[in-house]
Amino acid sequence: MKKYVFILSFGIFILLSYNIFAKPIVAFGYLTNRSGNPNFNYMEIIFPNSFASAFEDSYDCTVIKPLKVNDLLEKKQLKLEKYYENYELPQISKAVDCDLFIFGYFVPLADNNIKIVLTLYESGSNHIFTFTNIGKMETEIFRIIDRITLVLCDFFGKDNFFMFKTINKGSGIGLLTNLTPEELNSVYSVFMDSGYTVIALQGNELESYYAHDETIMNYFKYISTDDNSYDFITDWTRFKIATGTWQGKKNSQWYEDMRKFYEIYDIHYKIFKNTILEKYKTTYRDCDYVLIVVFNDDRSSCWVRAIDVNAKQLVFMHPHISAAGMGSDIQKTTRELIQIMQTPTSLPQKAKKQ
């Protein structure tokens, strides 16, 4: 009996060990040529192959390149498309059996520049991350690959961390937080002592009506800008509004109001947001960044988003910042945030090749 128990226990250990130590699987789709010039079509596979190889060299994972991804999909009566709607990504990643699915597009620009846009979907989540990189097609192509690889390693290896640029002292910042006026004053003092200009975006003498509503504050996690976005997946094809001559004038007006609402706040939301940011930039001329800093209940940690007001872009994203040591200290956590914002990120030191 003991023998069978030992064999069973050993088998369970082996299975658990496999799951714990198995390398994450990262699948790459196509980078679609959106130039309209078919002469660039050959890069649709070359680019993702290059990114896959660079990522595998820097991060301990198993990569699947586009042609292999297509082979896997064909076994399930699917094929690798050049473009996917966001709501299609869970099905594709499940079919490929990967932990991260990456696809995107590129557009050659004037002066031999190239714009590369990648979308990342982490399997099992309801979130997508999109970022943009621009550089010279000939002289900077390897730098572009390195920059993109760095973003991939940060996002996947550091639990959705993203840094497009450092936010250094001397910058003007406006803070949106869930802190009380007294707590906010302590955060202001740390930023000012660190050399930042603080703009009174959120009054420190008044209680904010939204600051203590966790649901409202969590909406700020999702930032959609022209070049870089962290958003959740929605499938509007499942949203139906029944209409007809039977609905009457009152319901017709309601339908029209709903149509306008979704047109402004969903279909053309980025235009609406950019308009607001432009007004904000005009009003707060010394503000370079809007920092959204949301602390947990005991104030021992926070998550952060940062928007470059002038570029109107998401430039920094951190899922969890906490200071070392015991106890909850808002100022200590704020100093840790500032240290992270000022420190350029770098590629991880993967185990040296033997």
Secondary structure, 3 states (H helix, E strand, C coil): CHHHHHHHHHHHHHHHHHHHHCCCEEEEEEEEECCCCHHHCCHHHHHHHHHHHHHHHHCCCEEECHHHHHHHHHCCCCCCCCCCCHHHHHHHHHHHCCCEEEEEEEEECHHHEEEEEEEEEECCCCEEEEEEEEEECCCCHHHHHHHHHHHHHHHHHCCCCEECCCCCCCCEEEEEECCCHHHHHHHHHHHHHCCCEEECCCCCCCCCCCCCCHHHHHHCCCEECCCCEEEECCCHHHCCCCCCHHHHHHHHHHHHHHHHHHHHHHHCHHHHHHHHHHHHHHHCCCCCEEEEEEECCCCCCEEEEEEECCCCEEEEEEEEECCCCCCCCHHHHHHHHHHHHHCCCCCCCCCCCC
